[in-house]
């Protein structure tokens, strides 16, 4: 999906562009020129701060015995969609 994104983004742009006025096209280029670098900065800040913030947040749990491990967190996050399916009465593997 990520590798093919330039192709499908171009297809979307080619579909939308004929309906835009000249002024709207100019504003969309300005928006894209600002959005792409800001998105990259956001990804970088997330990458740099996520480890520290998770360490801090997990350190807020009361008591040493109650501290969740990374394995338990990943297991719980993987079982969340299955719990949602059970709540509405679907069996695993059936849509």
N, CA, C and O atoms as a printed pandas DataFrame, in Angstrom:
     atom_number atom_name residue_name chain_id  residue_number  x_coord  y_coord  z_coord
0              1         N          UNK        A               1    0.819   -1.176    0.000
1              2        CA          UNK        A               1    0.000    0.000    0.000
2              3         C          UNK        A               1    0.873    1.253    0.000
3              4         O          UNK        A               1    0.615    2.198   -0.745
4              5         N          UNK        A               2    1.898    1.253    0.834
5              6        CA          UNK        A               2    2.772    2.420    0.908
6              7         C          UNK        A               2    3.584    2.568   -0.377
7              8         O          UNK        A               2    3.761    3.676   -0.883
8              9         N          UNK        A               3    4.071    1.454   -0.896
9             10        CA          UNK        A               3    4.870    1.529   -2.120
10            11         C          UNK        A               3    4.048    1.991   -3.316
11            12         O          UNK        A               3    4.575    2.645   -4.215
12            13         N          UNK        A               4    2.779    1.660   -3.332
13            14        CA          UNK        A               4    1.946    2.052   -4.469
14            15         C          UNK        A               4    1.269    3.409   -4.265
15            16         O          UNK        A               4    0.539    3.869   -5.144
16            17         N          UNK        A               5    1.499    4.051   -3.128
17            18        CA          UNK        A               5    0.812    5.314   -2.845
18            19         C          UNK        A               5    1.066    6.416   -3.871
19            20         O          UNK        A               5    0.134    7.170   -4.153
20            21         N          UNK        A               6    2.259    6.565   -4.450
21            22        CA          UNK        A               6    2.387    7.608   -5.472
22            23         C          UNK        A               6    1.453    7.392   -6.663
23            24         O          UNK        A               6    0.964    8.355   -7.254
24            25         N          UNK        A               7    1.210    6.149   -7.007
25            26        CA          UNK        A               7    0.358    5.855   -8.157
26            27         C          UNK        A               7   -1.090    6.205   -7.853
27            28         O          UNK        A               7   -1.724    6.921   -8.628
28            29         N          UNK        A               8   -1.627    5.712   -6.734
29            30        CA          UNK        A               8   -3.039    5.981   -6.458
30            31         C          UNK        A               8   -3.278    7.422   -6.031
31            32         O          UNK        A               8   -4.363    7.958   -6.256
32            33         N          UNK        A               9   -2.271    8.065   -5.411
33            34        CA          UNK        A               9   -2.432    9.487   -5.112
34            35         C          UNK        A               9   -2.483   10.311   -6.398
35            36         O          UNK        A               9   -3.247   11.271   -6.500
36            37         N          UNK        A              10   -1.659    9.927   -7.381
37            38        CA          UNK        A              10   -1.707   10.619   -8.663
38            39         C          UNK        A              10   -3.063   10.400   -9.345
39            40         O          UNK        A              10   -3.619   11.324   -9.939
40            41         N          UNK        A              11   -3.588    9.183   -9.259
41            42        CA          UNK        A              11   -4.885    8.894   -9.871
42            43         C          UNK        A              11   -5.995    9.738   -9.233
43            44         O          UNK        A              11   -6.871   10.253   -9.928
44            45         N          UNK        A              12   -5.948    9.873   -7.914
45            46        CA          UNK        A              12   -6.941   10.718   -7.236
46            47         C          UNK        A              12   -6.782   12.165   -7.668
47            48         O          UNK        A              12   -7.770   12.846   -7.945
48            49         N          UNK        A              13   -5.535   12.641   -7.727
49            50        CA          UNK        A              13   -5.280   14.023   -8.132
50            51         C          UNK        A              13   -5.730   14.251   -9.580
51            52         O          UNK        A              13   -6.303   15.295   -9.890
52            53         N          UNK        A              14   -5.478   13.296  -10.453
53            54        CA          UNK        A              14   -5.890   13.428  -11.855
54            55         C          UNK        A              14   -7.411   13.436  -11.983
55            56         O          UNK        A              14   -7.950   14.049  -12.905
56            57         N          UNK        A              15   -8.105   12.765  -11.073
57            58        CA          UNK        A              15   -9.559   12.756  -11.098
58            59         C          UNK        A              15  -10.139   14.076  -10.582
59            60         O          UNK        A              15  -11.127   14.571  -11.123
60            61         N          UNK        A              16   -9.533   14.642   -9.547
61            62        CA          UNK        A              16  -10.057   15.846   -8.912
62            63         C          UNK        A              16   -9.676   17.114   -9.673
63            64         O          UNK        A              16  -10.470   18.053   -9.726
64            65         N          UNK        A              17   -8.509   17.162  -10.250
65            66        CA          UNK        A              17   -7.969   18.381  -10.872
66            67         C          UNK        A              17   -8.875   19.005  -11.931
67            68         O          UNK        A              17   -9.021   20.227  -11.920
68            69         N          UNK        A              18   -9.487   18.263  -12.833
69            70        CA          UNK        A              18  -10.323   18.923  -13.842
70            71         C          UNK        A              18  -11.498   19.718  -13.261
71            72         O          UNK        A              18  -11.995   20.632  -13.918
72            73         N          UNK        A              19  -11.942   19.399  -12.074
73            74        CA          UNK        A              19  -13.057   20.116  -11.477
74            75         C          UNK        A              19  -12.659   21.348  -10.691
75            76         O          UNK        A              19  -13.525   22.070  -10.198
76            77         N          UNK        A              20  -11.364   21.603  -10.566
77            78        CA          UNK        A              20  -10.905   22.742   -9.779
78            79         C          UNK        A              20  -10.679   23.962  -10.665
79            80         O          UNK        A              20  -10.276   23.851  -11.823
80            81         N          UNK        A              21  -10.950   25.124  -10.085
81            82        CA          UNK        A              21  -10.610   26.365  -10.769
82            83         C          UNK        A              21   -9.117   26.631  -10.586
83            84         O          UNK        A              21   -8.470   25.991   -9.757
84            85         N          UNK        A              22   -8.578   27.561  -11.345
85            86        CA          UNK        A              22   -7.150   27.870  -11.285
86            87         C          UNK        A              22   -6.741   28.307   -9.882
87            88         O          UNK        A              22   -5.694   27.897   -9.380
88            89         N          UNK        A              23   -7.557   29.127   -9.262
89            90        CA          UNK        A              23   -7.251   29.595   -7.919
90            91         C          UNK        A              23   -7.256   28.439   -6.915
91            92         O          UNK        A              23   -6.413   28.396   -6.018
92            93         N          UNK        A              24   -8.184   27.519   -7.057
93            94        CA          UNK        A              24   -8.255   26.367   -6.157
94            95         C          UNK        A              24   -7.052   25.449   -6.331
95            96         O          UNK        A              24   -6.550   24.889   -5.356
96            97         N          UNK        A              25   -6.595   25.295   -7.558
97            98        CA          UNK        A              25   -5.397   24.486   -7.803
98            99         C          UNK        A              25   -4.190   25.094   -7.110
99           100         O          UNK        A              25   -3.388   24.382   -6.507
100          101         N          UNK        A              26   -4.064   26.422   -7.199
101          102        CA          UNK        A              26   -2.933   27.111   -6.576
102          103         C          UNK        A              26   -2.957   26.890   -5.064
103          104         O          UNK        A              26   -1.919   26.607   -4.466
104          105         N          UNK        A              27   -4.134   27.017   -4.437
105          106        CA          UNK        A              27   -4.238   26.808   -3.003
106          107         C          UNK        A              27   -3.953   25.354   -2.610
107          108         O          UNK        A              27   -3.401   25.099   -1.540
108          109         N          UNK        A              28   -4.319   24.426   -3.451
109          110        CA          UNK        A              28   -4.040   23.019   -3.133
110          111         C          UNK        A              28   -2.542   22.736   -3.194
111          112         O          UNK        A              28   -2.033   21.942   -2.403
112          113         N          UNK        A              29   -1.835   23.370   -4.114
113          114        CA          UNK        A              29   -0.374   23.210   -4.150
114          115         C          UNK        A              29    0.267   23.806   -2.902
115          116         O          UNK        A              29    1.200   23.226   -2.347
116          117         N          UNK        A              30   -0.226   24.959   -2.458
117          118        CA          UNK        A              30    0.304   25.573   -1.239
118          119         C          UNK        A              30    0.025   24.674   -0.040
119          120         O          UNK        A              30    0.890   24.482    0.814
120          121         N          UNK        A              31   -1.180   24.128    0.020
121          122        CA          UNK        A              31   -1.530   23.229    1.121
122          123         C          UNK        A              31   -0.627   21.998    1.124
123          124         O          UNK        A              31   -0.106   21.621    2.174
124          125         N          UNK        A              32   -0.436   21.370   -0.027
125          126        CA          UNK        A              32    0.425   20.193   -0.087
126          127         C          UNK        A              32    1.864   20.536    0.263
127          128         O          UNK        A              32    2.557   19.751    0.911
128          129         N          UNK        A              33    2.312   21.717   -0.169
129          130        CA          UNK        A              33    3.675   22.141    0.151
130          131         C          UNK        A              33    3.890   22.317    1.641
131          132         O          UNK        A              33    5.009   22.146    2.125
132          133         N          UNK        A              34    2.837   22.656    2.382
133          134        CA          UNK        A              34    2.948   22.790    3.840
134          135         C          UNK        A              34    2.652   21.471    4.547
135          136         O          UNK        A              34    3.287   21.162    5.555
136          137         N          UNK        A              35    1.714   20.698    4.045
137          138        CA          UNK        A              35    1.267   19.487    4.729
138          139         C          UNK        A              35    2.323   18.383    4.722
139          140         O          UNK        A              35    2.496   17.690    5.724
140          141         N          UNK        A              36    3.022   18.214    3.617
141          142        CA          UNK        A              36    3.997   17.120    3.522
142          143         C          UNK        A              36    5.140   17.295    4.520
143          144         O          UNK        A              36    5.449   16.348    5.243
144          145         N          UNK        A              37    5.787   18.472    4.593
145          146        CA          UNK        A              37    6.842   18.611    5.609
146          147         C          UNK        A              37    6.320   18.530    7.053
147          148         O          UNK        A              37    6.989   17.965    7.918
148          149         N          UNK        A              38    5.145   19.081    7.314
149          150        CA          UNK        A              38    4.592   18.997    8.668
150          151         C          UNK        A              38    4.276   17.562    9.048
151          152         O          UNK        A              38    4.468   17.173   10.200
152          153         N          UNK        A              39    3.795   16.769    8.105
153          154        CA          UNK        A              39    3.541   15.357    8.363
154          155         C          UNK        A              39    4.847   14.636    8.688
155          156         O          UNK        A              39    4.902   13.827    9.613
156          157         N          UNK        A              40    5.890   14.932    7.926
157          158        CA          UNK        A              40    7.206   14.329    8.189
158          159         C          UNK        A              40    7.753   14.714    9.553
159          160         O          UNK        A              40    8.331   13.879   10.249
160          161         N          UNK        A              41    7.576   15.971    9.941
161          162        CA          UNK        A              41    8.014   16.416   11.265
162          163         C          UNK        A              41    7.228   15.687   12.349
163          164         O          UNK        A              41    7.800   15.287   13.363
164          165         N          UNK        A              42    5.934   15.510   12.149
165          166        CA          UNK        A              42    5.113   14.787   13.120
166          167         C          UNK        A              42    5.544   13.344   13.278
167          168         O          UNK        A              42    5.595   12.830   14.395
168          169         N          UNK        A              43    5.855   12.684   12.171
169          170        CA          UNK        A              43    6.329   11.299   12.232
170          171         C          UNK        A              43    7.643   11.224   13.001
171          172         O          UNK        A              43    7.832   10.331   13.828
172          173         N          UNK        A              44    8.548   12.156   12.731
173          174        CA          UNK        A              44    9.846   12.166   13.401
174          175         C          UNK        A              44    9.685   12.395   14.902
175          176         O          UNK        A              44   10.305   11.697   15.704
176          177         N          UNK        A              45    8.861   13.361   15.286
177          178        CA          UNK        A              45    8.651   13.622   16.707
178          179         C          UNK        A              45    8.003   12.433   17.409
179          180         O          UNK        A              45    8.348   12.122   18.549
180          181         N          UNK        A              46    7.089   11.782   16.750
181          182        CA          UNK        A              46    6.454   10.594   17.322
182          183         C          UNK        A              46    7.480    9.486   17.522
183          184         O          UNK        A              46    7.504    8.838   18.569
184          185         N          UNK        A              47    8.312    9.274   16.540
185          186        CA          UNK        A              47    9.332    8.230   16.620
186          187         C          UNK        A              47   10.302    8.507   17.757
187          188         O          UNK        A              47   10.705    7.590   18.472
188          189         N          UNK        A              48   10.678    9.771   17.925
189          190        CA          UNK        A              48   11.655   10.118   18.949
190          191         C          UNK        A              48   11.061   10.110   20.356
191          192         O          UNK        A              48   11.776    9.817   21.314
192          193         N          UNK        A              49    9.798   10.417   20.504
193          194        CA          UNK        A              49    9.224   10.567   21.845
194          195         C          UNK        A              49    8.400    9.370   22.312
195          196         O          UNK        A              49    8.094    9.291   23.502
196          197         N          UNK        A              50    8.032    8.451   21.453
197          198        CA          UNK        A              50    7.130    7.375   21.845
198          199         C          UNK        A              50    7.737    6.464   22.906
199          200         O          UNK        A              50    7.049    6.095   23.858
200          201         N          UNK        A              51    8.990    6.098   22.767
201          202        CA          UNK        A              51    9.626    5.216   23.740
202          203         C          UNK        A              51    9.687    5.838   25.123
203          204         O          UNK        A              51    9.376    5.187   26.119
204          205         N          UNK        A              52   10.089    7.097   25.181
205          206        CA          UNK        A              52   10.178    7.783   26.473
206          207         C          UNK        A              52    8.800    7.962   27.105
207          208         O          UNK        A              52    8.632    7.757   28.307
208          209         N          UNK        A              53    7.821    8.341   26.296
209          210        CA          UNK        A              53    6.496    8.584   26.855
210          211         C          UNK        A              53    5.852    7.286   27.346
211          212         O          UNK        A              53    5.198    7.287   28.388
212          213         N          UNK        A              54    6.023    6.187   26.622
213          214        CA          UNK        A              54    5.456    4.911   27.073
214          215         C          UNK        A              54    6.145    4.448   28.352
215          216         O          UNK        A              54    5.492    3.916   29.250
216          217         N          UNK        A              55    7.455    4.645   28.441
217          218        CA          UNK        A              55    8.179    4.276   29.660
218          219         C          UNK        A              55    7.646    5.081   30.841
219          220         O          UNK        A              55    7.432    4.533   31.923
220          221         N          UNK        A              56    7.435    6.357   30.641
221          222        CA          UNK        A              56    6.900    7.211   31.712
222          223         C          UNK        A              56    5.486    6.795   32.087
223          224         O          UNK        A              56    5.186    6.639   33.270
224          225         N          UNK        A              57    4.611    6.613   31.103
225          226        CA          UNK        A              57    3.221    6.272   31.393
226          227         C          UNK        A              57    3.100    4.908   32.071
227          228         O          UNK        A              57    2.282    4.740   32.975
228          229         N          UNK        A              58    3.896    3.944   31.647
229          230        CA          UNK        A              58    3.846    2.633   32.289
230          231         C          UNK        A              58    4.428    2.695   33.697
231          232         O          UNK        A              58    4.088    1.868   34.543
232          233         N          UNK        A              59    5.297    3.664   33.956
233          234        CA          UNK        A              59    5.841    3.831   35.293
234          235         C          UNK        A              59    4.844    4.430   36.265
235          236         O          UNK        A              59    5.090    4.413   37.471
236          237         N          UNK        A              60    3.732    4.957   35.789
237          238        CA          UNK        A              60    2.720    5.541   36.662
238          239         C          UNK        A              60    1.811    4.511   37.305
239          240         O          UNK        A              60    1.008    4.857   38.172
240          241         N          UNK        A              61    1.919    3.253   36.900
241          242        CA          UNK        A              61    1.051    2.223   37.472
242          243         C          UNK        A              61    1.419    1.991   38.932
243          244         O          UNK        A              61    2.603    1.976   39.267
244          245         N          UNK        A              62    0.440    1.810   39.802
245          246        CA          UNK        A              62    0.726    1.639   41.230
246          247         C          UNK        A              62    1.291    0.254   41.524
247          248         O          UNK        A              62    0.812   -0.746   40.988
248          249         N          UNK        A              63    2.289    0.202   42.359
249          250        CA          UNK        A              63    2.868   -1.065   42.789
250          251         C          UNK        A              63    3.719   -1.721   41.727
251          252         O          UNK        A              63    3.441   -1.601   40.534
252          253         N          UNK        A              64    4.745   -2.408   42.155
253          254        CA          UNK        A              64    5.659   -3.073   41.229
254          255         C          UNK        A              64    5.014   -4.312   40.619
255          256         O          UNK        A              64    5.283   -4.634   39.462
256          257         N          UNK        A              65    4.163   -5.017   41.377
257          258        CA          UNK        A              65    3.552   -6.237   40.874
258          259         C          UNK        A              65    2.476   -5.988   39.832
259          260         O          UNK        A              65    2.133   -6.893   39.072
260          261         N          UNK        A              66    1.939   -4.779   39.784
261          262        CA          UNK        A              66    0.875   -4.473   38.842
262          263         C          UNK        A              66    1.392   -3.887   37.537
263          264         O          UNK        A              66    0.609   -3.586   36.637
264          265         N          UNK        A              67    2.695   -3.724   37.432
265          266        CA          UNK        A              67    3.255   -3.088   36.247
266          267         C          UNK        A              67    3.058   -3.999   35.026
267          268         O          UNK        A              67    3.504   -5.147   35.032
268          269         N          UNK        A              68    2.398   -3.494   33.987
269          270        CA          UNK        A              68    2.157   -4.337   32.812
270          271         C          UNK        A              68    3.429   -4.542   32.005
271          272         O          UNK        A              68    4.246   -3.633   31.858
272          273         N          UNK        A              69    3.578   -5.731   31.498
273          274        CA          UNK        A              69    4.728   -6.007   30.651
274          275         C          UNK        A              69    4.364   -5.727   29.201
275          276         O          UNK        A              69    3.190   -5.634   28.843
276          277         N          UNK        A              70    5.391   -5.597   28.380
277          278        CA          UNK        A              70    5.153   -5.344   26.954
278          279         C          UNK        A              70    4.407   -6.512   26.327
279          280         O          UNK        A              70    3.576   -6.307   25.442
280          281         N          UNK        A              71    4.689   -7.732   26.769
281          282        CA          UNK        A              71    4.007   -8.905   26.219
282          283         C          UNK        A              71    2.524   -8.861   26.567
283          284         O          UNK        A              71    1.682   -9.163   25.721
284          285         N          UNK        A              72    2.196   -8.487   27.803
285          286        CA          UNK        A              72    0.797   -8.427   28.202
286          287         C          UNK        A              72    0.053   -7.333   27.443
287          288         O          UNK        A              72   -1.100   -7.515   27.054
288          289         N          UNK        A              73    0.713   -6.198   27.233
289          290        CA          UNK        A              73    0.076   -5.108   26.502
290          291         C          UNK        A              73   -0.202   -5.532   25.069
291          292         O          UNK        A              73   -1.289   -5.278   24.551
292          293         N          UNK        A              74    0.771   -6.180   24.417
293          294        CA          UNK        A              74    0.557   -6.582   23.033
294          295         C          UNK        A              74   -0.518   -7.658   22.938
295          296         O          UNK        A              74   -1.293   -7.670   21.982
296          297         N          UNK        A              75   -0.579   -8.563   23.915
297          298        CA          UNK        A              75   -1.612   -9.596   23.910
298          299         C          UNK        A              75   -2.987   -8.982   24.088
299          300         O          UNK        A              75   -3.941   -9.379   23.419
300          301         N          UNK        A              76   -3.094   -8.004   24.996
301          302        CA          UNK        A              76   -4.379   -7.364   25.211
302          303         C          UNK        A              76   -4.826   -6.570   23.994
303          304         O          UNK        A              76   -6.010   -6.565   23.657
304          305         N          UNK        A              77   -3.888   -5.895   23.330
305          306        CA          UNK        A              77   -4.271   -5.110   22.163
306          307         C          UNK        A              77   -4.658   -6.005   20.991
307          308         O          UNK        A              77   -5.476   -5.616   20.157
308          309         N          UNK        A              78   -4.078   -7.199   20.924
309          310        CA          UNK        A              78   -4.456   -8.116   19.853
310          311         C          UNK        A              78   -5.804   -8.760   20.128
311          312         O          UNK        A              78   -6.523   -9.117   19.193
312          313         N          UNK        A              79   -6.155   -8.913   21.396
313          314        CA          UNK        A              79   -7.418   -9.568   21.705
314          315         C          UNK        A              79   -8.590   -8.586   21.685
315          316         O          UNK        A              79   -9.741   -9.020   21.743
316          317         N          UNK        A              80   -8.336   -7.285   21.605
317          318        CA          UNK        A              80   -9.409   -6.297   21.610
318          319         C          UNK        A              80  -10.390   -6.483   20.453
319          320         O          UNK        A              80  -11.598   -6.473   20.692
320          321         N          UNK        A              81   -9.918   -6.654   19.185
321          322        CA          UNK        A              81  -10.900   -6.868   18.107
322          323         C          UNK        A              81  -11.719   -8.137   18.297
323          324         O          UNK        A              81  -12.895   -8.178   17.935
324          325         N          UNK        A              82  -11.112   -9.159   18.855
325          326        CA          UNK        A              82  -11.856  -10.392   19.093
326          327         C          UNK        A              82  -12.921  -10.176   20.151
327          328         O          UNK        A              82  -14.013  -10.737   20.053
328          329         N          UNK        A              83  -12.620   -9.372   21.164
329          330        CA          UNK        A              83  -13.610   -9.078   22.197
330          331         C          UNK        A              83  -14.782   -8.313   21.600
331          332         O          UNK        A              83  -15.929   -8.534   21.990
332          333         N          UNK        A              84  -14.507   -7.416   20.661
333          334        CA          UNK        A              84  -15.582   -6.695   19.988
334          335         C          UNK        A              84  -16.467   -7.635   19.194
335          336         O          UNK        A              84  -17.687   -7.473   19.168
336          337         N          UNK        A              85  -15.859   -8.614   18.547
337          338        CA          UNK        A              85  -16.641   -9.599   17.808
338          339         C          UNK        A              85  -17.505  -10.422   18.754
339          340         O          UNK        A              85  -18.657  -10.724   18.442
340          341         N          UNK        A              86  -16.951  -10.786   19.910
341          342        CA          UNK        A              86  -17.730  -11.553   20.869
342          343         C          UNK        A              86  -18.886  -10.738   21.415
343          344         O          UNK        A              86  -19.948  -11.285   21.709
344          345         N          UNK        A              87  -18.687   -9.429   21.552
345          346        CA          UNK        A              87  -19.749   -8.568   22.100
346          347         C          UNK        A              87  -20.963   -8.524   21.188
347          348         O          UNK        A              87  -22.092   -8.421   21.667
348          349         N          UNK        A              88  -20.746   -8.601   19.876
349          350        CA          UNK        A              88  -21.869   -8.566   18.951
350          351         C          UNK        A              88  -22.296   -9.955   18.491
351          352         O          UNK        A              88  -23.178  -10.091   17.643
352          353         N          UNK        A              89  -21.668  -10.985   19.055
353          354        CA          UNK        A              89  -22.110  -12.345   18.804
354          355         C          UNK        A              89  -21.500  -13.018   17.574
355          356         O          UNK        A              89  -22.014  -14.039   17.117
356          357         N          UNK        A              90  -20.422  -12.469   17.034
357          358        CA          UNK        A              90  -19.775  -13.119   15.890
358          359         C          UNK        A              90  -18.709  -14.073   16.378
359          360         O          UNK        A              90  -18.077  -13.855   17.412
360          361         N          UNK        A              91  -18.522  -15.127   15.619
361          362        CA          UNK        A              91  -17.440  -16.064   15.926
362          363         C          UNK        A              91  -16.170  -15.589   15.236
363          364         O          UNK        A              91  -16.231  -14.896   14.220
364          365         N          UNK        A              92  -15.031  -15.959   15.782
365          366        CA          UNK        A              92  -13.746  -15.575   15.191
366          367         C          UNK        A              92  -13.605  -16.204   13.817
367          368         O          UNK        A              92  -13.884  -17.390   13.644
368          369         N          UNK        A              93  -13.177  -15.419   12.842
369          370        CA          UNK        A              93  -12.968  -15.922   11.495
370          371         C          UNK        A              93  -14.167  -15.782   10.593
371          372         O          UNK        A              93  -14.059  -16.043    9.394
372          373         N          UNK        A              94  -15.311  -15.378   11.123
373          374        CA          UNK        A              94  -16.518  -15.230   10.318
374          375         C          UNK        A              94  -16.900  -13.752   10.279
375          376         O          UNK        A              94  -16.956  -13.084   11.311
376          377         N          UNK        A              95  -17.157  -13.264    9.092
377          378        CA          UNK        A              95  -17.504  -11.842    8.956
378          379         C          UNK        A              95  -18.971  -11.654    8.823
379          380         O          UNK        A              95  -19.440  -10.523    8.699
